Amino acid sequence: MKFGVLGKSLPHTYSPRIHNEFADYEYTVLERDEDGVKSIFDRKEDLDGFNVTIPYKKLAMQLCDEVSEEVAKVGAVNTVKLQENGVFKGYNTDVYGFMYMLRREGINVASKQCLILGTGGASAAVRYALKKMGARVNMCSRTGEINYENVYDILPNTQIIVNTTPVGMYPKVDESPIDISRFTDLFAVADIIYNPSTTKLLFDARQKGLKTAGGLSMLVAQAYKASAIFNGRSADEENDELIEKVIADLESEMKNITLVGMPGSGKTTIARKIAQELNKEFVDLDFEFKKEYKVTPSEVITKEGEKKFREMEHELGKRFLSGSGRVISTGGGIVTVPENFFFLKCNSKVIYLKRPLKSLLKQDVSGRPISKDQGIEELLNKRTPMYEEAADVIWDLPDFEDSEETETKLIEGLVR
């Protein structure tokens, strides 16, 4: 059997990776223009079925010979299966995926005032799912009756926001579709974007203590439901354990591992070891700084001041930290710039390498003007709360002479 994912441009799709974990059928990428889509529906390619993504979900519905009852209500198709009688039947597994996404995070939408951002194919499935779960639903779009200018006045009591637009998607990760601070009753935010794992919208929501749900779980859950259709299994068959395993595997593969900590704490050495063990790209931001700007951080700090250096470091960090699948060693002061926190968190598991003061005091500071001017102890006291706030995990490391065994065990824990 041969299946695939159909879309206009799919350079970063994870669908083949996901379907390979759910089943053993052949699964390929089908990048097609609109004529190519019609050609597939005219049986000019040897396919048993396919998933449909942006921008063809509504077109696919029009081209299917039959559609499921759910599709008829949603108005969009994301899964197509060739039936035994030779007709293409359309399904929508986004509904299941979105409901799984909310259930996983404990977001109860019943009787809640919900606002959907966007009116594309995915939004139709989200709207249907929310109504099915008993929510009160409104739509917001750039040109709709409710738009991004008047929504704050019309629906200030919105309780749940769901983003179905591409705003905030990699590589433009620092964009957010709406200002959540202007909704007084908001308690949850969901975003169907899965790259980055934490969009700016979700980051802002977490900063306010709101419940959040990201798009990776929806992506995996809808793919699980599609694989059941492709394999002829019961469409009602559920396997949360398998879905969660695939989510965890993908998170581990997609997310960066980013190390923060004091200058001289061993970030570069340990990051390189982790990259080798996990077969990931190793990035040292200090090295990349010199490569990008043809000058070292210490030279910029000495000649133009720390403020100028932080501005340059921020621009460089944005590029590397928003990507995927890297092991990144950061500069010791990256946490001192509040704007860096989103980029540290958007696509990374952040590890703080915590060394005892006596170890740090042994380090040569001749090439570190900030450490030399302010003193290691003062910097450590100032930055420790920032490192801890940024970190997902803290590695409490001993003095360098006794550190190898501890480092090895911690790195082995990441590999497992």
FISETI-881768 format. One record per atom (N, C-alpha, C): residue in one letter; x, y, z. Coordinates in steps of 0.2 Angstrom, whole numbers, plus 5000, padded with zeros to 4 digits. Example, Ala and Ser with C-alpha at 12.3 -4.5 7.8 and 13.67 -1.06 7.14 Angstrom:
<fipas>
A506649725039;A506249785039;A506649845039;S506449895035;S506849955036;S506450005039;
</fipas>
This chain:
<fipas>
M500449945000;M500050005000;M500450065000;K500250114996;K500650184996;K500250244998;F500450275002;F500150335005;F500550395005;G500350455006;G500750515007;G500450575010;V500750635010;V500450695012;V500550745007;L499950775005;L499850814999;L499750885001;G500250924998;G500251005000;G500551034995;K500551104995;K500951144990;K501651154991;S501851154998;S502551164999;S502651125006;L503051075006;L503151035012;L503851015014;P504351065014;P505051055015;P505151035022;H504751045027;H504851025034;H504350985037;T503950945033;T503450905036;T503750845040;Y503350835045;Y503550775049;Y503050715048;S502650725043;S502150665042;S502450605041;P502950595036;P503250525035;P503550495041;R503850545045;R504150515051;R503650495056;I503050525057;I502550505061;I502150435059;H502050435052;H501650375050;H502150315050;N502750325049;N503250265050;N503150235057;E503050275062;E502950245069;E502250215070;F501750235066;F501150205067;F500950145063;A501350135057;A501150085052;A501750065048;D501750015044;D502349995040;D502150005032;Y501650045030;Y501550055023;Y502050115021;E502050115014;E502550165011;E502150235012;Y502550285014;Y502250355015;Y502750405012;T502450445007;T502950495004;T502650565004;V503050615002;V502850685001;V502650694994;L502050724994;L501750744988;L501650824987;E502150854985;E502150924984;E501850944977;R501250974976;R500850974970;R500551044970;D500551074963;D500151134962;D499451114961;E498951154960;E498251134960;E498051084954;D498451094949;D498351044943;D498550974945;G499150974949;G499350914952;G498950874956;V498550914960;V498050894965;V497450864961;K497250894956;K496750864952;K496950804948;S497550804946;S497850744943;S497850684948;I497950694954;I497950634959;I497250614959;F496750654960;F496050634960;F495750604954;D496150614948;D495950584942;D496250514941;R496550494947;R496850424947;R497450414943;K497850474942;K498450474937;K499050454941;E499050444948;E499550424952;E499350364956;D499850314957;D499650254960;D499750264968;L499150284971;L499050304978;L498450264981;D498550234987;D497950204990;D497650254995;G497950314996;G497650365000;G498150425002;F497950475005;F498450525007;F498150575012;N498550605015;N498350665020;N498350725016;V497950775018;V497950835014;V498150895019;T498550945017;T498750995021;T498651065017;I498851115020;I498851185017;I499151185010;P498751215005;P498151245006;P497551215003;Y497551145003;Y497051104999;Y496551065002;K496351085009;K495851045012;K495151055010;K495051115008;K494351135005;K494351104998;L494851114994;L494851084987;L494751014987;A495050974992;A495050904992;A494350884993;M493950914997;M493250904999;M492850904992;Q492950954988;Q492650964982;Q492750904977;L493350874977;L493650824972;L493450754975;C493350744981;C493150674983;C492550654980;D492450584979;D491850554977;D491350544982;E491650534988;E491150524994;E491550565000;V491150585005;V491450615011;V491150585017;S491450585023;S491150565029;S490650615031;E490250585036;E489750635039;E490050695042;E490650685045;E491050735049;E491250785044;V491550765038;V491750815033;V491150855030;A490650825030;A490050865027;A489850915032;K489950905038;K489850965043;K490451015044;V491050985043;V491651025044;V491751075038;G491651045032;G491851075026;G492551075023;A492951025026;A493651015024;A493850945025;V494250925021;V494550855021;V495350855022;N495550815027;N496250805028;N496550735027;T496050695025;T496250625024;T495850595019;V496150565014;V495750535008;V496050455008;K495550415007;K495650345006;K495350315000;L495650274996;L495450244990;L495050184992;Q494350184991;Q493950124993;Q493950064988;E493750014991;E493749954987;E493349954980;N492850004980;N492450014974;N492750064969;G493350084971;G493750134967;G493650204967;V493250224973;V493150294974;V493550324979;F493650384979;F494050424984;F493550444989;K493650424996;K493250455001;K493650495006;G493350555007;G493650605012;G493450595019;Y493950605023;Y493850605030;Y494150675033;N493950685040;N494350735043;N494550715050;T495250705051;T495450675057;T495750735061;D495750795059;D495950855063;D495450865069;V494850845068;V494350855073;V494550815079;Y494750745078;Y494950705083;Y495650735086;G496050755082;G496750775084;G496650835089;F496250885087;F496150945091;F495850925098;M495350885098;M494950865104;M495450825108;Y495950785105;Y496450755109;Y496950805112;M497150855109;M497550905111;M497250945117;L496650965117;L496350995123;L496250945129;R496050885127;R495950835133;R496650825136;R497150825132;R497850805135;R498050855140;E497850925139;E498050975143;E497550995148;G496950955149;G496450965154;G496051035152;I495951055146;I495651115145;I494851095143;N494451115147;N493751105147;N493351165144;V493051155138;V492851205134;V492051215135;A491751165138;A491051165138;A490751235141;S490251265138;S489951325140;S490451385140;K491051375138;K491551435138;K491451475131;Q491651535132;Q491651585126;Q492351575123;C492351545117;C492951525113;C493051575107;L493651595105;L493751635100;L494251595095;I494051585089;I494551555084;I494851605080;L495551605079;L495851655075;L496051615068;G495751645063;G495851615056;G495251585054;T495151575047;T494551545044;T494751495039;G495351475039;G495551425034;G495251355035;G495551305032;G495351235032;G495351205039;A495951225043;A495951195050;A495451225054;S495351285053;S494851325058;S494151295058;A493951265052;A493351235051;A493251175056;A493851135056;A493851075060;A493851095068;V494151145069;V494251165076;V493551195078;R493251235074;R492551255076;R492051205077;Y492051155072;Y491651095073;Y491751055080;A492451045081;A492551015088;A492351055094;L492451115094;L492251155100;L491551155101;K491151155095;K490451155096;K490251085098;K490551035096;K490350965098;K490550955105;M490950995108;M491150995115;M490751045119;G490351075116;G489851125120;G490051195121;A490551215117;A490851285118;A490351335114;R490451395116;R490151455112;R490651485108;V490651485101;V491151495097;V491051555093;N491651595092;N491651655088;N492251655083;M492251675077;M492751675073;M493051745072;C493751755071;C494051815070;C494551805064;S494551855060;S494951855054;S495151925052;R495551935047;R495752005045;R495252045042;T494752005038;T494252045035;T493552025037;G493451995042;G492851965045;G492452025049;E491852005050;E491452055054;E491752065061;I492052005064;I492552015070;I493252015067;N493652065068;N494252065065;N494752085071;Y495452095069;Y495952105074;Y495952175077;E495552215074;E495452285077;E494952295082;N494352255080;N493752265085;N493652215089;V493952155089;V493852095093;V493852115100;Y494352155102;Y494452175110;Y493852215112;D493452245108;D492852285110;D492252235110;I492252195105;I491652155104;I491652095109;L492252065110;L492252005114;L492752005119;P492752055124;P493252065129;P493252005134;N492651975134;N492551915139;N492751845137;T493151845131;T493351785128;T493751745134;Q493551675134;Q493851635139;Q494451585136;I494351565130;I494851525127;I494951555120;I495651555118;I495851575111;I496151515108;V495951505102;V496351455098;V496551485091;N497251475090;N497551505084;N497551455079;T497251465073;T497351415068;T497651455062;T497951515063;T498351545057;T499051525058;P499451545052;P500151525052;P500551575056;V500251625059;V500651685062;V501051655069;G501651665069;G502051635074;G502451565072;M502351545066;M502651485064;M503351495062;Y503751445063;Y504451455060;Y504551475053;P504951515051;P505451555054;P505251615058;K504651645057;K504451705060;K504151695067;V504551665071;V504351645078;V504151695083;D504451755082;D504251815087;D503651855085;E503251825081;E502551855079;E502051825083;S501551865085;S500951835088;S500351865085;P499751825084;P499251855080;P498751905084;I498851905091;I498351945095;I498651965102;D498452015105;D498652035111;D498252005117;I498451955120;I498051915125;I497951955131;S498352005132;S498252045139;S497652085139;R497252095133;R496652135132;R496052095133;F496152035135;F495551995137;F495551975144;T495052005148;T495052005155;T494851935158;D494451895154;D494251825157;D494651765154;L495151775151;L495551725147;L495851675152;F495751615151;F496051565156;F496451505152;A496351505145;A496751455141;A496851475134;V497451455131;V497551475124;V497851415121;A497651395115;A497851335111;A498151365104;D498651335102;D498951355095;D499051285092;I498751285085;I498951225082;I499551215078;I499951275079;I500651275076;I501051225080;Y501551185077;Y501951135081;Y502651155080;N502851205076;N503551225075;N503551305075;P503751335080;P504151305086;P503651275091;S503951235096;S503451195100;S503151245105;T503451305107;T503051355111;T503051415106;T502451435104;T502451495100;T502451555104;K502551615101;K502551675105;K501851685109;L501351665106;L500651665109;L500651625115;L500851565114;L500851515120;L501351545126;F501951565124;F502451595128;F502051645133;D501751695129;D501451755133;D500851725137;A500551675135;A499951645139;A500251615146;R500851575145;R501151545151;R501451595155;Q501651645153;Q501951705157;Q501351735162;K500751725159;K500151745163;K499851695167;G500151635167;G499851575171;G499251545168;L499151555162;L498551525158;L498751455156;K498251415155;K498251345153;K498451355145;T498851305143;T499051315136;T499051245133;A498951235126;A499051175122;A499351195116;G499951155114;G500251165108;G500051115102;G500251125096;G500051095090;G500351025089;L500851005092;L501250945091;L500750885093;S500450885098;S499950835100;S499350825095;M499150885093;M498650875088;M498850845081;L499450865079;L499750835073;L499850755074;V500050735079;V500150665080;V499550625081;A499050655085;A498450625086;A498050615079;Q498050665075;Q497650665069;Q497950615064;A498650605064;A498950565060;A498850485062;Y498750475069;Y498550415072;Y497950395069;K497450435069;K496750425067;K496750415059;A497150455055;A497250435048;A497550375047;S498050355051;S498350285049;S497850225051;A497450235055;A496850185057;A496450185051;I496250235047;I495850235041;I496250205036;F496850225035;F497250195029;F497350115030;N497450095037;N497550025038;N496849985038;G496250015038;G495649985039;G495449965046;R495849995051;R495649985058;R495050025059;S494750005065;S494150045067;S494350115068;A493950155066;A494050235066;A493950255074;D493650215078;D493550225085;D494050195089;E494550155086;E495050125090;E495550185093;E495650185099;E496150235102;E496750195106;N497350235105;N497950205109;N498350265111;D498050295117;D498450355120;D499150335121;E499350275123;E500050265125;E500450265119;L500250245113;L500650245107;L500650315105;I500150355105;I500150425103;I500650465107;E500650455114;E501050495118;E501850475117;K501950405115;K502650385114;K502850425107;V502450435102;V502650465096;V502750545098;I502350575102;I502450645104;I503050655107;A503250605112;A503850615116;A504450605111;D504450555106;D504950545102;D505150605097;L504550635095;L504650695091;L504850755094;E504650765101;E504850825105;E505650815106;S505850755107;S506550745108;S506950755102;E506750735096;E507050745090;E507050825088;M506450855089;M506350925086;M506750975091;K506650965097;K506851025102;K507651025102;N507851085103;N508551095104;N508751075111;I509351065113;I509551065120;I510051125121;T509851165125;T510251235125;T510451235132;L511151255133;L511451255139;L511551325141;V511351345147;V511551415150;V511951405156;G512251455158;G512651455164;G513251505164;M513651505170;M514151555170;M514751545165;P515051595164;P515651585160;P516151545163;G516451495160;G516851445163;G516551385166;S515851375165;S515551325168;S515551255165;G515851265158;G515951195154;G515351185149;K515051245147;K514451235143;K514751205136;T515251235133;T515451215127;T515651145126;T516051125131;T516351055132;T515751005132;I515251015137;I514750975138;I514250975132;A514151035129;A513651035124;A513950995118;R514650995117;R514950955111;R514850885113;K514950865119;K514850785121;K514050765120;I513650805122;I512950795121;I512750785113;A513050835109;A512850835102;A513150765099;Q513750745101;Q514050685098;Q513650625100;E513350625107;E512950565109;E512250565105;L511950615104;L511350625101;L511350625094;N511950635091;N512050645084;N511650705081;K511650765085;K511350825083;K511950875082;E511650935078;E512150985076;E512351025083;F513051035083;F513251075089;F513351145087;V513151195091;V513251265090;V513451295096;D514051335095;D514351375101;D514151445099;L513751485102;L513551545100;L514151595100;D514651585105;D515151635105;D515551625098;F515651565096;F516051545090;F515651575084;E514951565084;E514551595079;E514551665078;F514651695084;F514651775085;F515251795081;K515851765082;K516451785078;K516451765071;K516151715069;K516051695062;K515551745059;E515051765062;E514551805059;E514851885058;Y515151905064;Y515251975064;Y516051995063;K516451945062;K517151945061;K517451985067;V517251975073;V517552005079;V517251965085;T517651965090;T517551925096;T517051955101;P516651925105;P516251955110;P516652005114;S517251985116;S517652025121;S517852095117;E518052085111;E518252145107;E517652195107;V517052175105;V516452215105;V516352245112;I516352205117;I516252235124;I516752285126;T517352275124;T517952325126;T517852385122;K517752385116;K517752445111;K517052475111;E516552445111;E515852475110;E515352465116;G515552425121;G515152415127;G514752355127;E514452335133;E514052275134;E513452285130;K513152345130;K512452355127;K512452335120;K512952355116;K513052345109;K513152265108;F513552235112;F513652165112;F513052125113;R512652145118;R511952115119;R511552115113;E511452175110;E511052185104;E511252135098;M511952125097;M512152085092;M512052015094;E512151995100;E512051925103;E511351905102;H510851955103;H510151945103;H509951925096;E510251955091;E510051945084;E510251875082;L510851865084;L511151795082;L510851735086;G510651745092;G510251695096;G509651685093;K509251735091;K508551725088;K508651675082;R509151675078;R509151635072;R509351565074;F509751555079;F509951485081;F509451455085;L509251485090;L508751465095;L508151445093;S507851475087;S507251465085;S507151405080;G507751375078;G507851315074;G507651255078;S507851195075;S507651135078;S508251085078;G508251045083;G508750985083;G509451005084;R509651055088;R510351075089;R510451065096;V511151065098;V511351065105;V511751135105;I511551185109;I511751245109;I512151265115;S512751295115;S513051325120;S512951395120;T512751435125;T512551505125;T513151545129;G513151605128;G513551645132;G513251655139;G513751665143;G513551675150;G513051725152;G512951775148;G512551835150;G511951835146;I511751785142;I511151785137;I510551795141;V510551775148;V509951775152;V509851845154;T510251885154;T510151955156;T509752005152;V509551975146;V509152015141;V508451985141;P507952015144;P507351985145;P507051965138;E507151995132;E506951975126;E507251915124;N507751885127;N508051825125;N507651765128;F507251775133;F506951725136;F506451685132;F506051715127;F505651685123;F506051635118;F506551665115;F506951625111;F507351565114;L507551575120;L507751515124;L507251465125;K506651485126;K506151435128;K505651405122;C505751445116;C505251425111;C505351355108;N505951335107;N506051275104;N506651235107;S506751245114;S507351215117;S507151185124;K507451125126;K507551105133;K508151145135;V508051185140;V508551225143;V508851195149;I509551185149;I509851155155;I510351205158;Y510251215164;Y510751265168;Y511251225171;L511851235169;L512451205172;L512751245178;K512551215184;K512651255190;K513351225193;R513851265193;R514451245196;R514551285203;P514951255207;P515151285214;P515551355212;L515451405217;L515851465216;L516651445216;K516851405220;K517551395220;K517851365213;S517451325209;S517651305203;S517651365198;L517151405198;L517151465194;L517751515195;L517951525201;L518451565203;L519151545201;K519151485199;K519851455196;K519951475189;Q519351495185;Q519451505178;Q519751575176;D520151565171;D520551625168;D520051675165;V520051735168;V519551795166;V519851845161;S520451835159;S520851885156;S520451895149;G520151845146;G519751865140;G519051875141;R518851885147;R518151895149;R518051965152;P517952015149;P517952085152;P517452095157;I516852065156;I516352075161;I516452045167;S516651975167;S516851945173;S517451975176;K517952005173;K518552035175;K518252105179;D517852145176;D517652205179;D517152195185;Q516652155184;Q516152145190;Q516352095195;G516752045193;G516951995198;G516451935197;I516751875198;I516351815197;I515851805202;E515951815208;E515451805213;E514851855213;E515051915211;E514451965210;E514051945204;L514351925199;L513951895193;L513551835194;L513851795198;L513451725200;L512851745204;N512951785209;N512351805213;N511851845209;K512051885204;K511551925200;K511151875195;R511551835192;R511251795187;R510951725189;T511051705195;T510851635197;T510051635196;P509651685199;P508951685198;P508751685190;M509151715186;M508951715179;M509051645176;Y509651615178;Y509751545175;Y509151505177;E509051505183;E508451455186;E507851475183;E507651535181;E507051555178;E507051525171;A507551525168;A507651505161;A507651425160;A507851395165;A508051325165;A507351275165;D507351225161;D506951175162;D507251125167;V507851115167;V508251065171;V508851105174;I509051085180;I509651105183;I510151055184;W510751055181;W511251005182;W511751035188;D511651005194;D512051025199;D512750995199;L513251025196;L513850995194;L514451005200;P514850955201;P515350965206;P515951005203;D516451015207;D517151045204;D517351005198;F517751035194;F517951005187;F518250935188;E518750935193;E519150875195;E518650815196;D518050825199;D517650765201;D517050765196;S517050795190;S516450805187;S516250755181;E516750715179;E516650675173;E516150625174;E516150585180;E515650535181;E514950565181;T514850625185;T514250655185;T513950675178;E514450705174;E514250725167;E514050665163;T514350615164;T514250555160;T513550525161;K513350525168;K512750495170;K512150545167;L512250605168;L511750655166;L511650655158;I512150645154;I512150645147;I511850575145;E511950525148;E511650465147;E510850465148;G510650505153;G509950515155;G509650545149;L509950595145;L509650625140;L509650575134;V510150535133;V510150495127;V509550445128;R509450415134;R508850375135;R508150405134;
</fipas>
